Amino acid sequence: METLNWELTTGCQNIGGGCESCPSLWEYREKGLDYNIKWHRDRLADPCFFTTDALLFTVSLGSDLFHEDVPSDFIQDAFSVMNREHRHTFELATKRTERLAMMADSLHFSKNIAVGVTVEEQKYKFRIDHLREVPAVNRYVSFLPLLGPVGKLDLQGIRIATIGNEQWGLHRPCEDSWIEEIKKQCGEQGVEVMPDFHTYTYEKEV
């Protein structure tokens, strides 16, 4: 399956944690570009015109569809496109999990949508709790333990996880023991650990 990006929003806002090392943020800074969030209604229909089935990374390059400044109706329109385009798989991640949970009842998470969150250290584990509030079949967590061990995890309702270290930006060190502890808890709780999401076959029946 072809892998493509669907950049519905560009720019973002540094909210700490992994954002400090976001490759997109560093690129914008180096080029002197405006990093303020922008949403692009002219891109909403793009998946309708792709000629082959694809795995679409929805807002993948250092932006966030659930940023507080993105209009709710734009998010709903994006989900309407994803709901209609059953032949594609849409992978969507956010760090603004409060808004994700708040809007969950107004969105339809069809089975071709995989929704996930990033956890960089213990204080961000609440994002997993917010993710559990989302009525999605395919939920995932991307663990990037950059700033310390994540501690005890409740992974109920999570299907898959990736675990990695920071290979860009600040290149902050990550202890092997932090990664091994996450892998152990994933194994104990039946969460499949993948080297990346490209190789995972999401459940897509609608």
C-alpha positions as a printed NumPy array, in Angstrom:
array([[  0.   ,   0.   ,   0.   ],
       [  1.316,   3.418,  -0.919],
       [  2.122,   5.814,   1.94 ],
       [  1.224,   9.477,   1.483],
       [  0.888,  12.648,   3.562],
       [ -2.367,  14.6  ,   3.796],
       [ -1.305,  17.953,   5.178],
       [ -4.606,  19.516,   6.184],
       [ -2.873,  21.848,   8.614],
       [  0.613,  23.32 ,   8.709],
       [  2.474,  25.072,  11.476],
       [  1.744,  24.491,  15.124],
       [  2.767,  25.701,  18.579],
       [  5.489,  24.487,  20.915],
       [  3.789,  23.003,  23.994],
       [  6.928,  21.43 ,  25.443],
       [  8.048,  17.829,  25.717],
       [  8.756,  16.339,  22.308],
       [  7.77 ,  19.604,  20.624],
       [ 11.122,  21.089,  21.614],
       [ 12.765,  18.8  ,  19.086],
       [ 10.104,  18.76 ,  16.349],
       [ 11.88 ,  18.681,  12.972],
       [  9.181,  20.891,  11.5  ],
       [  9.69 ,  23.539,  14.201],
       [ 13.444,  23.526,  13.624],
       [ 12.971,  23.825,   9.852],
       [ 10.586,  26.764,  10.218],
       [ 13.01 ,  28.492,  12.582],
       [ 15.97 ,  27.997,  10.274],
       [ 14.064,  29.361,   7.284],
       [ 12.46 ,  32.206,   9.22 ],
       [  8.958,  30.998,   8.355],
       [  5.71 ,  31.704,  10.179],
       [  5.018,  28.694,  12.413],
       [  1.49 ,  29.761,  13.364],
       [ -1.163,  27.112,  12.689],
       [ -2.927,  27.252,   9.311],
       [ -5.685,  25.04 ,   7.976],
       [ -6.205,  24.367,   4.285],
       [ -9.769,  23.837,   3.094],
       [ -8.533,  23.45 ,  -0.478],
       [ -6.857,  20.168,   0.55 ],
       [ -9.913,  18.53 ,   2.095],
       [-10.877,  16.668,  -1.077],
       [ -7.362,  15.442,  -1.928],
       [ -7.929,  11.778,  -0.896],
       [-10.842,  11.54 ,  -3.32 ],
       [ -8.454,  11.967,  -6.249],
       [ -5.733,   9.48 ,  -5.266],
       [ -5.783,   6.701,  -7.848],
       [ -4.578,   3.901,  -5.545],
       [ -5.47 ,   2.811,  -2.028],
       [ -3.127,   4.497,   0.424],
       [ -2.086,   4.83 ,   4.027],
       [ -2.492,   8.547,   4.598],
       [ -0.602,  10.236,   7.396],
       [ -3.107,  12.914,   8.287],
       [ -1.267,  16.066,   9.358],
       [  2.078,  14.374,   9.806],
       [  4.75 ,  17.041,   9.513],
       [  4.827,  18.699,  12.909],
       [  1.27 ,  20.016,  12.965],
       [ -1.915,  19.04 ,  14.802],
       [ -5.466,  18.825,  13.448],
       [ -6.81 ,  19.266,  17.001],
       [ -4.917,  22.484,  17.669],
       [ -7.151,  24.854,  19.617],
       [ -7.232,  27.395,  16.769],
       [ -8.423,  24.961,  14.095],
       [-12.206,  25.431,  13.626],
       [-14.367,  22.548,  14.795],
       [-16.289,  22.494,  11.517],
       [-13.015,  22.016,   9.628],
       [-12.187,  18.979,  11.789],
       [-15.683,  17.6  ,  11.206],
       [-15.315,  18.115,   7.447],
       [-11.998,  16.244,   7.516],
       [-13.637,  13.316,   9.303],
       [-16.48 ,  13.297,   6.783],
       [-13.923,  12.807,   4.016],
       [-12.217,  10.006,   5.937],
       [-15.566,   8.327,   6.598],
       [-16.436,   8.373,   2.885],
       [-13.053,   7.242,   1.547],
       [-13.19 ,   3.691,   2.889],
       [-10.492,   2.451,   0.502],
       [ -7.843,   4.497,   2.286],
       [ -6.455,   4.083,   5.799],
       [ -6.014,   7.343,   7.696],
       [ -3.492,   7.604,  10.509],
       [ -4.024,  10.58 ,  12.786],
       [ -2.005,  11.585,  15.848],
       [ -2.434,  14.457,  18.3  ],
       [ -0.943,  15.872,  21.473],
       [ -4.04 ,  18.006,  22.088],
       [ -5.908,  15.095,  23.591],
       [ -8.263,  17.202,  25.687],
       [ -9.834,  18.549,  22.508],
       [ -9.813,  15.117,  20.894],
       [-11.805,  13.726,  23.815],
       [-14.101,  16.762,  23.922],
       [-14.991,  16.421,  20.22 ],
       [-15.164,  12.625,  20.107],
       [-18.963,  12.463,  20.344],
       [-19.348,  14.773,  17.344],
       [-17.034,  12.727,  15.104],
       [-17.45 ,   9.32 ,  13.474],
       [-14.346,   7.149,  13.849],
       [-14.886,   4.71 ,  11.014],
       [-12.676,   1.632,  11.042],
       [-10.339,   3.027,   8.397],
       [ -9.19 ,   5.701,  10.881],
       [ -6.328,   4.963,  13.282],
       [ -6.025,   7.573,  16.004],
       [ -3.087,   7.902,  18.335],
       [ -1.221,   9.982,  20.88 ],
       [  2.411,  10.596,  21.788],
       [  3.805,   9.992,  25.277],
       [  7.277,  11.401,  25.952],
       [  7.404,  11.042,  29.735],
       [  5.32 ,  10.168,  32.765],
       [  3.429,  13.447,  32.999],
       [  1.93 ,  12.896,  29.532],
       [  0.324,   9.544,  30.33 ],
       [ -3.031,  11.324,  30.681],
       [ -3.145,  11.386,  26.884],
       [ -3.724,   7.619,  26.912],
       [ -6.738,   8.128,  29.191],
       [ -8.157,  10.693,  26.759],
       [ -7.533,   8.332,  23.844],
       [ -9.582,   5.65 ,  25.588],
       [-12.578,   8.01 ,  25.474],
       [-12.488,   7.953,  21.674],
       [-14.823,   5.345,  20.109],
       [-12.193,   4.155,  17.622],
       [-11.312,   0.559,  16.782],
       [ -7.697,   1.371,  15.964],
       [ -5.989,   3.243,  18.813],
       [ -2.222,   3.519,  19.1  ],
       [  0.415,   5.129,  21.288],
       [  3.767,   6.392,  20.104],
       [  6.191,   6.232,  23.024],
       [  9.218,   8.528,  22.817],
       [ 10.644,   8.393,  26.357],
       [ 12.871,  11.423,  25.924],
       [ 12.772,  12.923,  29.372],
       [ 12.575,   9.969,  31.743],
       [ 10.752,   6.67 ,  32.347],
       [  6.995,   6.676,  31.753],
       [  6.197,   4.535,  34.807],
       [  3.239,   2.208,  35.236],
       [  0.901,   2.134,  32.225],
       [ -2.776,   1.349,  31.762],
       [ -3.028,   0.246,  28.131],
       [ -6.56 ,  -1.069,  28.157],
       [ -8.178,  -0.4  ,  24.79 ],
       [ -4.886,   0.252,  22.987],
       [ -4.07 ,  -2.008,  20.024],
       [ -0.544,  -1.104,  19.007],
       [  2.458,   0.926,  20.08 ],
       [  5.778,   2.076,  18.746],
       [  8.722,   2.82 ,  20.996],
       [ 11.686,   4.869,  19.917],
       [ 14.232,   7.461,  20.792],
       [ 14.8  ,  10.955,  19.467],
       [ 16.575,  10.764,  16.106],
       [ 16.242,  14.442,  15.229],
       [ 16.492,  17.888,  16.753],
       [ 17.994,  17.825,  20.231],
       [ 18.88 ,  14.085,  20.119],
       [ 18.164,  13.76 ,  23.82 ],
       [ 19.451,  10.49 ,  25.324],
       [ 17.055,   7.672,  26.096],
       [ 17.936,   4.934,  28.573],
       [ 17.53 ,   1.364,  27.308],
       [ 15.797,   0.501,  30.572],
       [ 13.026,   3.037,  29.836],
       [ 12.286,   1.345,  26.507],
       [ 12.475,  -2.178,  27.928],
       [ 10.01 ,  -1.311,  30.691],
       [  7.48 ,  -0.048,  28.118],
       [  7.944,  -3.179,  25.989],
       [  7.404,  -5.365,  29.041],
       [  4.158,  -3.643,  29.973],
       [  2.92 ,  -3.781,  26.378],
       [  3.579,  -7.51 ,  26.307],
       [  1.817,  -8.072,  29.63 ],
       [ -1.242,  -6.118,  28.457],
       [ -1.502,  -7.566,  24.956],
       [ -0.426,  -4.473,  23.032],
       [  1.464,  -5.221,  19.83 ],
       [  4.76 ,  -3.347,  19.574],
       [  5.657,  -2.423,  16.003],
       [  8.912,  -1.034,  14.591],
       [  6.73 ,   1.474,  12.736],
       [  3.107,   1.794,  11.695],
       [  3.821,   1.293,   7.983],
       [  3.845,  -2.479,   8.444],
       [  0.666,  -2.738,  10.518],
       [ -2.59 ,  -3.885,   8.941],
       [ -5.361,  -1.896,  10.539],
       [ -8.849,  -3.314,  10.78 ],
       [-10.753,  -1.521,   8.024],
       [-14.171,  -3.129,   7.748],
       [-16.744,  -0.332,   7.895]])
